[in-house]
Amino acid sequence: MNEKPNDTAVAVFSKMMEKDYCSQWMNIEPLLIEEGHCKIKMTVHQQMLNGFGILHGGIAYAFADSAFAFASNSYGRVSVSIAGNMTFAQSAKEGTVLIAEAKLLHLGYKTADFDVDVYEEQSQAVFYRFRGTVYRSSKMVLTN
Protein backbone atom coordinates (compact mmCIF):
# COMPACT_ATOMS: atom_id res chain seq x y z
CA MET A 1 0.00 0.00 0.00
CA ASN A 2 1.38 3.43 -0.93
CA GLU A 3 1.47 6.24 1.59
CA LYS A 4 -0.22 9.53 0.79
CA PRO A 5 2.20 12.48 0.37
CA ASN A 6 1.11 14.11 3.63
CA ASP A 7 1.48 10.79 5.50
CA THR A 8 5.10 10.77 4.33
CA ALA A 9 5.56 14.39 5.43
CA VAL A 10 4.25 13.62 8.93
CA ALA A 11 6.40 10.48 9.19
CA VAL A 12 9.48 12.47 8.11
CA PHE A 13 8.73 15.16 10.71
CA SER A 14 8.44 12.51 13.45
CA LYS A 15 11.67 10.80 12.38
CA MET A 16 13.58 14.10 12.26
CA MET A 17 12.26 15.24 15.66
CA GLU A 18 13.55 12.06 17.33
CA LYS A 19 17.10 13.43 17.17
CA ASP A 20 16.51 17.15 16.54
CA TYR A 21 17.61 18.22 20.00
CA CYS A 22 17.63 21.93 19.09
CA SER A 23 13.97 21.84 17.98
CA GLN A 24 13.16 19.83 21.10
CA TRP A 25 14.92 22.46 23.26
CA MET A 26 12.85 25.19 21.58
CA ASN A 27 9.71 23.18 22.49
CA ILE A 28 8.50 23.25 18.90
CA GLU A 29 4.93 22.11 18.35
CA PRO A 30 3.73 21.05 14.89
CA LEU A 31 0.61 22.82 13.62
CA LEU A 32 0.64 21.73 9.96
CA ILE A 33 2.92 19.24 8.25
CA GLU A 34 2.41 18.51 4.56
CA GLU A 35 4.47 18.28 1.39
CA GLY A 36 6.27 21.57 0.85
CA HIS A 37 4.45 23.34 3.68
CA CYS A 38 5.02 23.42 7.42
CA LYS A 39 3.73 25.46 10.35
CA ILE A 40 5.35 25.12 13.76
CA LYS A 41 4.91 27.01 17.01
CA MET A 42 7.11 28.01 19.94
CA THR A 43 6.99 30.35 22.92
CA VAL A 44 9.95 32.65 23.59
CA HIS A 45 11.53 31.75 26.95
CA GLN A 46 14.03 33.64 29.09
CA GLN A 47 16.91 31.35 28.04
CA MET A 48 16.34 32.49 24.43
CA LEU A 49 16.89 36.21 25.12
CA ASN A 50 19.97 38.25 24.33
CA GLY A 51 21.49 40.98 26.50
CA PHE A 52 18.79 43.45 25.43
CA GLY A 53 15.92 41.24 26.57
CA ILE A 54 14.80 40.30 23.06
CA LEU A 55 14.89 37.01 21.18
CA HIS A 56 18.47 36.18 20.21
CA GLY A 57 18.90 36.41 16.43
CA GLY A 58 20.45 32.95 16.31
CA ILE A 59 17.39 31.44 17.99
CA ALA A 60 15.05 33.26 15.59
CA TYR A 61 17.12 31.87 12.70
CA ALA A 62 17.13 28.38 14.22
CA PHE A 63 13.34 28.45 14.59
CA ALA A 64 12.85 29.47 10.94
CA ASP A 65 15.48 26.92 9.90
CA SER A 66 13.56 24.15 11.65
CA ALA A 67 10.40 24.94 9.67
CA PHE A 68 12.55 25.12 6.53
CA ALA A 69 14.06 21.71 7.30
CA PHE A 70 10.73 20.02 7.97
CA ALA A 71 9.15 21.45 4.80
CA SER A 72 12.12 20.70 2.55
CA ASN A 73 12.44 17.10 3.76
CA SER A 74 8.67 16.50 3.59
CA TYR A 75 8.98 14.88 0.17
CA GLY A 76 11.03 12.08 1.71
CA ARG A 77 14.46 12.89 0.25
CA VAL A 78 17.22 14.04 2.59
CA SER A 79 17.55 17.77 1.92
CA VAL A 80 20.21 19.98 3.50
CA SER A 81 20.56 23.73 3.53
CA ILE A 82 23.04 25.28 1.11
CA ALA A 83 21.91 28.91 1.48
CA GLY A 84 19.75 30.95 3.80
CA ASN A 85 19.21 34.53 4.81
CA MET A 86 16.96 36.29 7.24
CA THR A 87 15.59 39.77 7.78
CA PHE A 88 14.54 40.97 11.21
CA ALA A 89 11.47 43.24 11.09
CA GLN A 90 10.52 43.23 14.80
CA SER A 91 11.91 41.89 18.06
CA ALA A 92 10.14 39.15 19.99
CA LYS A 93 10.16 39.32 23.78
CA GLU A 94 9.77 36.72 26.50
CA GLY A 95 6.33 35.12 26.35
CA THR A 96 5.75 35.90 22.68
CA VAL A 97 4.17 32.96 20.87
CA LEU A 98 5.67 32.63 17.40
CA ILE A 99 4.58 30.65 14.36
CA ALA A 100 7.07 29.73 11.61
CA GLU A 101 5.42 28.93 8.30
CA ALA A 102 7.58 27.49 5.53
CA LYS A 103 6.24 27.43 1.97
CA LEU A 104 7.74 25.95 -1.17
CA LEU A 105 8.72 28.43 -3.88
CA HIS A 106 10.43 26.08 -6.34
CA LEU A 107 11.02 22.33 -6.35
CA GLY A 108 13.72 21.04 -8.66
CA TYR A 109 15.38 17.65 -8.92
CA LYS A 110 18.53 18.71 -7.01
CA THR A 111 17.49 21.96 -5.28
CA ALA A 112 14.42 23.57 -3.75
CA ASP A 113 13.68 27.07 -2.50
CA PHE A 114 11.46 28.03 0.43
CA ASP A 115 10.21 31.14 2.18
CA VAL A 116 9.59 31.11 5.92
CA ASP A 117 7.57 33.80 7.67
CA VAL A 118 7.88 33.93 11.45
CA TYR A 119 4.94 35.79 12.92
CA GLU A 120 3.27 36.46 16.24
CA GLU A 121 0.42 34.02 16.78
CA GLN A 122 -2.29 36.43 17.90
CA SER A 123 -1.66 39.53 15.75
CA GLN A 124 -0.15 37.64 12.78
CA ALA A 125 2.47 40.43 12.59
CA VAL A 126 5.60 39.23 10.78
CA PHE A 127 8.71 39.48 12.97
CA TYR A 128 11.24 37.60 10.81
CA ARG A 129 11.49 36.54 7.15
CA PHE A 130 13.75 33.74 5.98
CA ARG A 131 14.53 32.48 2.46
CA GLY A 132 16.57 29.35 1.89
CA THR A 133 17.74 26.82 -0.66
CA VAL A 134 18.33 23.14 -0.03
CA TYR A 135 20.30 20.50 -1.87
CA ARG A 136 18.05 17.45 -2.41
CA SER A 137 20.12 14.27 -2.13
CA SER A 138 19.07 10.90 -3.48
CA LYS A 139 19.04 9.43 0.08
CA MET A 140 15.66 8.80 1.64
CA VAL A 141 14.79 10.05 5.13
CA LEU A 142 12.63 7.03 5.89
CA THR A 143 14.71 3.91 5.38
CA ASN A 144 13.86 0.47 6.70
Buried (B, 14 or more C-beta within 10 A) or exposed (E): EEEEBBEBBBBBBEBBBEEBEEBEBBEBEBEBBBBBBBBBBBBBBEEBBEEEEBBBEEBBBBBBBBBBBBBBBBBBBBBEBEEBEBEBEBBBEBEBBBBBBBBBEEBEEEBBBBBBBBBBBEEEEBBBBBBBBBBBEEEEBEEE
